Amino acid sequence: MEPAVNSPPAPTLAATDYWQGAAGDERTMARNITAFDRCVLVPRVLRGVTEVDLRTTVTGGEIGAPLLVAPMGLQALVHPDGEAAAATAAATAGVGFCLSTFSSCDPADAVARAGAGLRWFQLYLMRDPEITGQLVSCAERLSFDAIVCTLDVPVVGRRNRDRVYGFDRFTAAPPALVRAPWFEAIAADRGLSPKALLDDVFPHPGCTWDELAATIASTHLPVLVKGVLHPDDACRAVRLGAAGIVVSNHGGRQFDRSVSSVEALAGVHAAVGEVVPVYLDSGVRAPAHVAMALCLGARAVLVGRPVLAALAEGGETGVVALLHRFVDELGHIMRIVGAATTGELTGVQVLRA
Ligand SMILES: Cc1cc2nc3c(=O)[nH]c(=O)nc-3n(C[C@H](O)[C@H](O)[C@H](O)COP(=O)(O)O)c2cc1C
């Protein structure tokens, strides 16, 4: 039977478009990838690289390869096992994992499932400092290795695919945060539903550098900042005590005329790379992209949507397979270009076509 004209799209299609999509006409999402694909490496020969060592020291610990799973909220929209599966897969593959403020899965459950793998907690600074403080306490209580404070969502990006469906992500998949007893208690105190409280406190367009500084000062955990593209912003964050910078444009989900992350990397690295580690995400689709980012100074990279695609298709096993492929191919590239360690990749020249 023909589908009825104008019938609402199936929710699963809306959910898939939610995680696959980006702001506006998705030019930035595409640019993130094409900017990588315009880069080429200049391999060196006779370096005697018989073994490669991919281990990398990152903020909060060591990982087996310079990769982390990027913080991505609401993974129940992708797979019922969501963040717990992705975090466990990262630990199995020996890489890092970053849990979103808006995780579908209770952070304690993700931590319990993932075991000893390196884990970062992504934090949004909320319009209410009490709630930001509670989130920081949660990261400390659950022994996260670092906090990643995302700064590039003063307002939520306008994503055409979501507009077409009229998709409201927090209604379709409420994050675990709204079920946290402390969050419910604050909502009840204010006579609000937890969802109404969430809409009240996020996003926080008036957020200031002082609020970032207060958060950094409030915790013993190292605080990275994510979503920084301008070298001056990176310098300012470092002056306030940021332990590292994640160069990112949120995978193009925020602004559809943004510089790509790999275009911004060299400038940020030149500004603060001697002082703190610089990381990158947005547009990493191939192990060669990881190598390029490392050649340009990144300490490690965060992988976003490819992990969700693997999760959608194969759950935890799918994500393990993806991460193993990245690790294996990155080792192969290092042999070809003549780098025995990830640090030696910084000596490999990158040309841009
Ligand atoms: C579905 C989805 C949800 C995301 N949620 C968050 C989030 O909660 N916090 C955050 O800092 N970044 C979030 N991001 C951005 C990612 O951390 C990362 O910057 C981006 O996915 C990298 O781009 P890539 O997907 O092209 O690799 C999200 C991205 C996607 C695709």
PDBQT file of the ligand as one rigid body, heavy atoms in Angstrom, charges set to zero:
ROOT
HETATM    1  C1  LIG A 401      23.838  13.024  18.179  1.00  0.00    +0.000 C 
HETATM    2  C2  LIG A 401      24.931  13.890  18.721  1.00  0.00    +0.000 A 
HETATM    3  C3  LIG A 401      24.832  14.349  20.022  1.00  0.00    +0.000 A 
HETATM    4  C4  LIG A 401      25.842  15.162  20.537  1.00  0.00    +0.000 A 
HETATM    5  N1  LIG A 401      25.752  15.549  21.852  1.00  0.00    +0.000 NA
HETATM    6  C5  LIG A 401      26.757  16.272  22.384  1.00  0.00    +0.000 A 
HETATM    7  C6  LIG A 401      26.730  16.596  23.767  1.00  0.00    +0.000 A 
HETATM    8  O1  LIG A 401      25.814  16.243  24.496  1.00  0.00    +0.000 OA
HETATM    9  N2  LIG A 401      27.775  17.323  24.249  1.00  0.00    +0.000 N 
HETATM   10  C7  LIG A 401      28.820  17.729  23.461  1.00  0.00    +0.000 A 
HETATM   11  O2  LIG A 401      29.745  18.383  23.941  1.00  0.00    +0.000 OA
HETATM   12  N3  LIG A 401      28.865  17.421  22.160  1.00  0.00    +0.000 NA
HETATM   13  C8  LIG A 401      27.869  16.687  21.616  1.00  0.00    +0.000 A 
HETATM   14  N4  LIG A 401      27.936  16.343  20.307  1.00  0.00    +0.000 N 
HETATM   15  C9  LIG A 401      29.109  16.742  19.495  1.00  0.00    +0.000 C 
HETATM   16  C10 LIG A 401      30.203  15.686  19.579  1.00  0.00    +0.000 C 
HETATM   17  O3  LIG A 401      30.800  15.653  20.833  1.00  0.00    +0.000 OA
HETATM   18  C11 LIG A 401      31.316  15.988  18.566  1.00  0.00    +0.000 C 
HETATM   19  O4  LIG A 401      31.773  17.298  18.742  1.00  0.00    +0.000 OA
HETATM   20  C12 LIG A 401      30.879  15.773  17.130  1.00  0.00    +0.000 C 
HETATM   21  O5  LIG A 401      30.003  14.685  16.993  1.00  0.00    +0.000 OA
HETATM   22  C13 LIG A 401      32.117  15.557  16.270  1.00  0.00    +0.000 C 
HETATM   23  O6  LIG A 401      31.790  15.524  14.944  1.00  0.00    +0.000 OA
HETATM   24  P1  LIG A 401      31.648  14.167  14.079  1.00  0.00    +0.000 P 
HETATM   25  O7  LIG A 401      30.336  13.569  14.488  1.00  0.00    +0.000 OA
HETATM   26  O8  LIG A 401      31.648  14.700  12.717  1.00  0.00    +0.000 OA
HETATM   27  O9  LIG A 401      32.804  13.279  14.394  1.00  0.00    +0.000 OA
HETATM   28  C14 LIG A 401      26.944  15.539  19.742  1.00  0.00    +0.000 A 
HETATM   29  C15 LIG A 401      27.035  15.062  18.435  1.00  0.00    +0.000 A 
HETATM   30  C16 LIG A 401      26.047  14.241  17.924  1.00  0.00    +0.000 A 
HETATM   31  C17 LIG A 401      26.195  13.722  16.519  1.00  0.00    +0.000 C 
ENDROOT
TORSDOF 0
